[in-house]
Amino acid sequence: MIMGVSGGAVIPPLMGIACDAAGSQAGSVAVILGCSFYLLFCAFRSPVTES
């Protein structure tokens, strides 16, 4: 829950900055793709092992 709240507070301003820098919505899409790749990395970085 903490990550959801902090992500909701940090990611939208980053999307706005990237959108302004790129001059189109491509900057916002790049931020969303970066977040998606980060989530995929966290999901698949380590296998679940049972002990």
Backbone as a ProteinNet text record, in pm:
[ID]
protein_1_A
[PRIMARY]
MIMGVSGGAVIPPLMGIACDAAGSQAGSVAVILGCSFYLLFCAFRSPVTES
[TERTIARY]
82.3	0	87.3	197	285.9	342.3	378.5	432	326.5	200.4	93.5	72.9	76.1	57.6	176.3	297.5	415.1	429.4	394.9	398.4	297.1	179.5	77.7	115.9	209.7	254.6	377.1	455.2	581.4	570.5	503.8	501.8	427.7	310.2	243.4	325	393.5	479.4	593.9	650.3	755.1	700.1	577.2	514.2	495.8	456.7	440.4	571.8	676.6	808.5	856.5	839.4	882.2	799.3	671.1	583	624.8	655.6	700.2	835.6	924.8	1057.6	1052.3	964.8	955.7	869.7	782.6	695.6	574.2	556.5	439.9	413.2	312.7	279.8	376.5	470.5	568.4	651.2	674.2	747.9	672.9	542.2	461.1	456.8	447.8	445.9	579.2	688.2	819.8	827.4	770.9	770.6	686.9	570.2	484.6	555	621.6	695.6	808	877.2	982.6	928.5	814.7	751.5	707.2	654.7	611.2	729.5	840.3	958.5	1014.6	1006.1	1050.6	964.4	834.1	745.9	774.5	797.3	831.4	963.7	1060.5	1189.5	1171.4	1093.7	1071.5	994.4	904.8	824.4	905.6	1002.4	1073.7	1220.6	1268.5	1411.6	1458.3	1375.1	1419.6	1309.3	1346.8	1246.1	1203.1	1083.4	1032.3	1083.5	1148.5	1200.9	1129.8	1098.3	1035.9	1142.8	1137.6	1238.5	1176.6
-118.7	0	125.8	120.7	235.9	265.6	159.6	179.4	238.3	198.2	253.4	401.1	440.2	581.3	663.4	614.6	691.1	692.8	582.4	580.4	675.4	684.6	778.2	923.3	946.4	1082.2	1120.3	1022.1	1050.6	1035.5	931.6	900.3	1005.6	1055	1155.9	1283.6	1339.4	1454.3	1418.1	1297	1254.3	1241.4	1193.4	1183.1	1321.3	1418.8	1555.5	1616.5	1594.3	1646.8	1583.4	1449.7	1380.3	1424.6	1448.7	1494.2	1632.7	1721.2	1855.2	1850.9	1764.9	1756.1	1698.2	1599.3	1535.9	1617.2	1699.5	1779.5	1703.9	1581.5	1502.6	1402.7	1319.6	1221.1	1102.9	1101.1	992.7	988.5	1102.7	1105.8	1035.3	1057.1	989.9	839.8	801	658.5	594.8	666.5	614.2	591.4	681.5	665	543.2	527.6	412.8	282.7	280.6	161.1	128.8	231.4	210.1	149.3	197.5	142.1	-1.9	-29.1	-165.4	-261.2	-219.1	-304.1	-326.8	-225.6	-241.4	-345.4	-339.4	-438.1	-579.2	-592.7	-723.6	-774	-685.5	-723.1	-772.9	-701	-742.2	-873.2	-895.4	-1017.8	-1141	-1127.3	-1244.3	-1251.1	-1163.7	-1160.5	-1277.2	-1326.9	-1439.5	-1543.9	-1668.4	-1773.9	-1797.6	-1843	-1875	-2012.7	-2020.3	-2148.9	-2187.3	-2313.3	-2362.5	-2428.4	-2398.9	-2457.5	-2549.7
0	0	0	69.9	74.7	-63.7	-137.4	-272.1	-364.6	-347.2	-430.3	-404.9	-279.5	-245.4	-292	-265.3	-306.5	-458.4	-524.8	-670.7	-730.6	-667.8	-714.3	-691	-599.5	-572.6	-654.7	-698.2	-766.4	-918.2	-963.2	-1106.1	-1190	-1149.7	-1234.3	-1259.2	-1157.8	-1190.1	-1284.5	-1268.7	-1361.6	-1503	-1514.5	-1645.5	-1707.1	-1626.3	-1675.1	-1720.3	-1643.2	-1679.7	-1809.3	-1821.6	-1943.3	-2063.7	-2041.9	-2150.3	-2198.6	-2104.6	-2142.8	-2213.1	-2165.7	-2225.5	-2366.4	-2386.7	-2518.2	-2614.4	-2561.3	-2646.8	-2696.9	-2649.4	-2686.5	-2574	-2593.9	-2491.8	-2491.2	-2581.3	-2586.1	-2457.2	-2396.8	-2270.5	-2159.6	-2153.6	-2052.8	-2075.9	-2200.6	-2233.1	-2194.3	-2213.4	-2175.3	-2024.3	-1946.3	-1800.5	-1762.4	-1824.5	-1795	-1833.9	-1948.8	-1989.6	-1891.9	-1845.8	-1747.2	-1618.9	-1574.5	-1454.1	-1477.3	-1594.7	-1626.4	-1630.3	-1690.7	-1693.7	-1553.7	-1469.3	-1330.4	-1257.5	-1277.7	-1215.8	-1266.9	-1396.5	-1451.4	-1394.8	-1382.2	-1324.1	-1181.1	-1101.6	-962.7	-955.1	-1049.3	-1046.1	-1082.5	-1171.5	-1222.2	-1183.5	-1097.8	-1067.5	-983.7	-895.3	-813.6	-806.9	-828.1	-819.9	-675	-658.8	-525.6	-488.2	-376.6	-330.2	-201.1	-190.4	-69.1	16.3	144.3	233.9	335.9
[MASK]
+++++++++++++++++++++++++++++++++++++++++++++++++++

